């Protein structure tokens, strides 16, 4: 999905959706050796940039989100709705699609 957004901050997720940016893998090893792009895998880790207000249950009550802005999460290898702003790529996931919250 290509958008005409100038800034990712102008995008506000709705309901139980979460906007994340995948964390890029290091192209350099601990000993200083640079790895070619073909051997660097995409990580399943992402940083939460924006969070919707939460879904609504059967009684109409707002359900709280399980993550907040700034959290690191584990996301599925495939899935989510891709959003591209300029050269940067982001993804929108539903709260229940996230695999785990990474506590550091």
N, C-alpha and C positions, 0 to 999 in steps of 0.2 A: 504494500500500500504506500504509494508516494503521496506525500502531503505538501501543502504550500505553507506549512508552519515555519516561522522564522526562528522560534525558540521552543524547546521542549517544555519549558515552564508554562506555556500557554495551553498545554494539554492537561485536562483534568479527567481522570478516570471516573466512570459512573458505576454505581452499585458496588458489587464485590470485585471489581477489576483492579489490578495492580500493574503499574508501569515500572518496568525494570530495564536495566542495561547490563548486558552480559559482560563479565569481567574478562578482559583479554589475557591469554596465557603469556607467560614470560618467554621472550624469544632468546633469552640468554640464561645459561646454566649458572649454578652457584660458583663454578670455577672460572666463569668468564667466557665460555665458548658460546658463540652465536649459532642458533639453530635455524635451518631454512624454514620458510613459511609452511612448506608442505608437511613438515614433521611436527609442527606445533598444533595440537588439537584444541578445539573449542572447549572451554571449561563449562561445567554446568552450574557455575556460581554466577550470581547476579546481584547488583545493588538496587534496592528499592528506591525509586525516584519520586513516585507519587502513589497515593492510595485513595480509592473511592470511599464513600461514606459507609459502605457495608450493604449487604443484601437485606431483604425483608422476609421474615418468616410468615407462616400461615395466619398468625394473629395480627400481622401488620407491624410487628415490632422490629426495629433495626437491629441486626446482628453485628456484633463488633468484629473488626478485621483482626486476623491473627498476626499481622506484621505491620510495621510502621515505616515511615520515611527514614532512609539511612541504614536499614537492616540489610544484612547479607543473607541471601536465600539460595537454596538448591532448587534448580528448575529442571524440568524434563528436557531431554536432548532435542526432542521435536515438539512442536505445538506452540501455542500462543499466537497472537496476531502481530505480525511485524509492522513496525512504524519506522519510517526513515525520515530524518530531518537533516537536510544537508548531506554530509558524508557519514553521519552517525546513525547507527541502527539501534532501535529499542524494541521491546516486546510488551504486549499487554497479555496478562494471564488472569484467570479467575482465582480467587483466594484458595479454593479447594484443589486447584491444579498444582500449586506449589508443593514440592516434596518435603522440604524441611527449612527451618530457620537456623542459621549458623550463629552460634553464640561464641564470641571471642573475648 
